[in-house]
């Protein structure tokens, strides 16, 4: 498990040399070649997003690595013809050197998610499950909002159930769940507010207390200050 999507992608692509075709390679990544292909492209997408996060007008990390992203995309993308017989080829030479340099850049940029231990991952799982239970107990929540939150929480639990937890995707889902839960607060009865807000705070604090400086964290903190969490 890594908190750097490009490191994970390069580790995944090392298996290309062991497979006779792209079909075999993606089938080795996941039981379904389709899901294996989607997973590889998700890692590339997360890498580009991480570079966007640390890019500035003076140092555009995305633009500087556009050539590398194009090479990676071509290596991962399915061919237009007979992909069962198209050989999978990983990175080599200057492309591999550029990718490893970018891995180090992302490692030191401070924008990647915190690496979570087994206890923290289990705590996040418990918080997701408790929040889903709390949402199920509040009948006033509109169906559309309830279904959306159920979907997000289910995705988060699916990531936690994976053999190799995708921390980048898990952090994104955690923040999305926290933000999407805020409209629910107006429907939470007073006797359930303590348990409801404790779930949100547990999910947010898993990724660091600085989450409370944001807009969503401010609402949660205000709720706590106002006494909605109880004593």
Secondary structure by P-SEA (a helix, b strand, c coil): ccccaaaaaaaaaccccccccaaaaaaaacccaaaaaaaaaaaaaaaaaaaaaaccccccccccaaaaaaaaaaaacccccccccbbbbccccaaaaaaaaaaaaaaacccccccccaaaaaaaaaaaaaaaaaaaacccccaaaaaaaaaaaaaaaaaaaccccaaaaaaaaaaaaaaaaccccccccccaaaaaaaaaaaaaacccccccccaaaaaaaaaaaaccccc
